């Protein structure tokens, strides 16, 4: 992922705050020699204090042999993306039809070492950590090995602890553009009001104030 200096996260707090509200991504696992990587969509719970993300997948998932052969993986999360029409991007001194269209988005990529969790008690603890993240108000029973309702299901999954070893974060929202262009883009996003436009505009405005 290319990250220009003006698109880089201002500090760790910026990407930490964004990732705290985004817990669905794609896990890329190197495929066998000569084959493309496995890319698995999944929910995950990121634990900033432990420096890891936790998740689980079906035991029948075909990625396990490749992951065990090479546990270095990439967890990619992308959101707050919009298409920006060319006229909105045009520099002040050129015709609007000469503006170059682009995409705005936030992307956080976590390079991780994957640790497979098969011990029933450890797997239950991992699943319950996820449950606590996604259902902080409760409402579901905890997973306990050998006990209903979920104990017997634990054998059908494998847990994953993704130990974070590196982070690349990008906030692509016209930070390098002249103020006049930023104003035009912000107004265009507000007027269009499509999916993602509000979040993208918020990023543009927030980052110009930073």
N, C-alpha and C positions, 0 to 999 in steps of 0.2 A: 504494500500500500504506500503510494507516494504521499508524503506529508510535507507541504511547504511550511516554512517558518511561521507564516501568518495563520495557518490552519491548525497548528499544534495546540494541544491543551496548554492553557496558561500555567497550570500547576496540577498536582495530583488531586487536589480537592475538586477541580472541575470535572474530571472524568469519574472520580469516585461518586460525586453527587449524581451524575447522569446515570451511571451504571446501577446505582441503588434503586432506580425507578424502571430499570429495563432488565428483565430476568428471563428472556427468551432469545436464544441465539442458535448458531450452527457450529457444531463441533467437527473440525476437519482432522481426520486421521489418515496418515500416509497409507496408501494402498500397497498391495504386493508389487514387486518389481515390474515395471512396465505398465502398471495399471493406474488409473486416476485415483485420487484420494476418496475415501468415504466421507460424505458430508451429512451429518445427522442433525436435523432440527430437534431442539429440546428445550424444556424449562430447566433452570438451574437456580441455585441459591448461592449468591456470592457473600463470602464472609471476609470482610476487610481486615478484621483483627487477626484471623488465622492465615490470611493470604491465600485463600483457596476458594474454589467453587465446588459445590457438591451436586450430584445428579444421579440418576440410575436409568438403566436401559434393560430391555428384555434379554434374557439369557440367550435367546435364539437370534439376536442381532448379528449379522454377518461381519461386523467390524472387529469383534473381539480378537481373533487371531492376529490381525494386523496391528492392533493397539498393543497387544502383549509383545509383539516383535519389536515395536518402536513406540515407546510411551510418550514421546514428544509430540504434543498435539497443539492445535490452535482453536480457541473458542472465540468466534466472531459475532459481534452484536452490532446491528445497523438499524437506525430509526431516524425519525424527524427529517425524512427526505422529501424533497419536492423538485419539480422541474421548474427552471427559471427561464422564461422566454428571452430570446435575443434582444428585443427592444428595451427590456428593463435593464440590461447589462451594458448598453451602449455608453461609451465615454461621452462626456459633455460636448466634445468638439467634433463628433461624427454623426452622420444620419442614424436615426434609430434603427433602420433596417439593416445596418451594418453591425449591430450588436451580436455578440456570440452567446448562444444559449449555453446553459450549464446545469449541473445538479448541485443542490445543497443537501448535506447529510451529516450526521454524526456517526462515527464508527469507532468502536473500541475492540481491539484484538488482544486477547490474553494468551500469551505463550505459556504452556503448562506442561508439567510432567504428570502423567495420569497414573493413579494408584487404584487398582481394581480391589473392590471390597467384596469378599465372599463369605466371611464369617457371619453367621446369622445375627448375633447380637450387635456387631458393628454395623451390619447392613440396616438393621432396624433403627439404630441410632441415627444413621445417615438419612433414612427416609423420614424420620420424625423431625430432623432438622429442616428438611425441605417443607414438611407439613407446617411447621411453626412459622416459616417464612411466608408461605402462600395463604395460610389460614390462621393468622395471629389470634383471631377470636375463637378458635377451636371449632367444635361442631363435628369432628371426626375422631374415632377411636385411635389410640396410638398403636403402632406396630410393635408387637411383642412376639418373639420366636415361640412357636408352638401354641399360641393362644389366638382365639377368634377375635376379630374377624379377619385379620390380615396375616397372622402368623404363617398359615400354610401357603400364602402367596409369595413369601420371601424367596422360596426356592426357584421361582420363575424369573427373578431379576438378578442383576449384578450391580453393585454400587460403584460409583466413581468419585474419587477425590481428585480434583484438578489443582495441583499445587502450582501457583502462579510464579513463573520465573522471569517474566518480562511483559511489558505493556506498551502498546502503540495506540495512541488516541488521536482522532482527527475531528475537528469541528469546522466544516467547510461552509462558511457563511459570508463570503465577500469581504473578509476583514481587510484585504489589501486594496479595495476599491475606494475611489474618492467619495467624500461625504454625500455629494449630490447624487451619485449613483446608488449609494446605500439608501438614501431617502426614497428614491424612486422604487427600488426593489421592495422596501418595507411597505410602501403605499400599495404596490401591486399585490403583495401577499395579503394584506388586510382586505383589499377590495375583492380579490378572488375568493378567499375564504374556503378553499378546498381542503381535502384531507391533508393534514400535515402542515398546512400553511401557517396556522397560528403558532405552532411549536417552532417552525423555522424562523418566523419573524421574531419570536422571543429571543432566539439565539443570536440573530443578527443584531438586535438592539442591545442585548446584554453584553455582547463581546465588544461593541464599539464603545461602551462605557467603561470597560475594564482598563 
